Amino acid sequence: MTETPVPWRPASFPADAAAAAQLREWLDDTSYALHGVGHDFRGAGLSDGDFSGAWLIDAVLTGVELESASFYRADLTGADLTGANLVDADLVRAKFDRAVLRSARLDGADMVKASLHDVDASGASLRGTRIMGASLYAVDLRGADLTDAVLFQNTFKVTVDDTTLVRGLTGTAFGPVTVVSGEGTRKLTGPDIEAWIAERGGQVRVLEPHNTRRTPA
């Protein structure tokens, strides 16, 4: 006899009463996407939850447990995910524009075709993260850990520094990359990006933008 699957329930609810009420209301009818715009979800344990298509614009998710949760096509524009645990999360096509991912853990997460524009991801851990076909534009990766992460044809207009770890980083991307050091700030393109990453144990091929390719004579 087949057992009836047990519905997913959060390990803990947000401390904020309004956010907790919104979450409970959604759990009663998950046929629609969670509407958590502007809500404060701190204190919640939401690992393994399916938040596909969720509206979490300007939501506060600081330090929230979101391990192995799904945010497929979710909108987290302006959300604060400082220190959040997003290990092994499904972030495919998720929108993180203007979000804060400072010191967040995204190890092993799937960020295929995710959008990150004007994002503070300083100190974030992205070990083994699949960042493929994603758009990273004006993303602060100073102090971030991209060990063994995989890139594939990403817009990769990011800022890094000497504490950014790229050992084992592989794949393809478009630049430029801004490097901040004690000697100042410099912008790297093409082979210079490849060399900077290679010196630190990674192997990334920088693609030439289509609109600047030379037509053979």
C-alpha positions, 0 to 999 in steps of 0.5 A, spaced: 500 500 500 502 506 497 503 511 503 501 518 502 506 523 502 507 528 508 506 535 506 512 539 507 512 543 513 518 548 516 522 546 521 520 553 525 516 559 523 519 566 522 519 570 529 515 576 525 507 575 526 505 577 519 511 573 516 508 567 520 501 568 518 503 569 511 507 563 511 501 559 514 496 561 509 500 559 503 501 552 507 494 551 507 494 552 499 500 551 496 497 552 489 499 559 488 506 562 489 508 564 496 507 572 497 512 574 502 514 581 499 517 585 504 516 580 510 521 579 515 522 571 515 528 571 520 528 565 525 524 561 520 527 554 518 525 553 511 530 548 508 527 543 503 521 547 502 519 549 494 518 556 493 518 556 486 515 562 483 515 566 490 514 573 490 520 575 496 521 582 493 525 586 499 524 580 504 528 579 510 531 572 510 538 574 514 541 568 517 535 563 514 536 556 513 534 555 506 538 548 505 536 544 499 530 549 498 527 551 491 526 558 488 525 556 481 523 563 478 522 566 484 523 574 485 528 576 490 529 583 488 532 587 493 532 581 498 536 581 504 540 574 505 546 576 509 548 569 512 543 565 509 544 558 508 542 556 501 547 550 500 544 545 494 538 550 493 535 550 486 536 557 484 534 556 477 532 562 473 531 566 480 532 573 480 536 576 485 537 583 482 539 588 488 539 583 493 544 582 499 548 575 499 553 578 504 556 572 507 551 567 504 552 560 503 551 557 496 555 551 496 553 546 491 547 551 489 544 551 482 544 558 479 543 556 472 540 562 468 539 566 475 539 574 474 544 578 479 545 585 478 548 590 483 548 585 488 553 585 494 555 577 495 562 579 498 564 574 503 559 569 500 561 561 499 559 559 492 564 552 492 561 548 487 556 552 485 553 552 478 553 559 475 551 557 468 548 562 463 547 567 469 547 574 468 552 577 474 552 585 473 556 589 478 556 583 483 561 584 489 565 578 490 570 581 494 572 575 499 568 570 496 569 563 495 568 560 488 572 554 489 570 549 484 564 553 481 562 552 474 561 558 469 558 557 462 557 563 458 555 568 464 556 575 464 561 576 469 562 583 470 564 582 477 569 585 483 574 581 486 580 582 490 586 578 493 581 574 498 577 572 493 578 564 492 578 561 485 581 555 485 578 550 481 573 555 478 572 553 471 568 554 465 567 560 460 564 567 461 564 574 459 568 580 462 570 585 464 572 583 472 574 589 476 580 587 481 581 591 487 588 591 491 592 595 495 595 598 489 588 600 487 583 598 482 584 595 475 579 593 470 581 586 467 579 583 460 580 577 456 587 574 457 588 578 463 582 575 466 584 568 464 591 569 467 589 572 474 584 566 475 590 561 472 595 564 477 590 562 483 588 555 481 582 556 476 581 555 469 576 560 465 576 562 458 573 569 457 569 569 451 569 575 446 562 579 446 559 578 439 558 585 438 566 586 438 568 580 434 572 582 428 569 580 421 574 576 417 577 580 411 
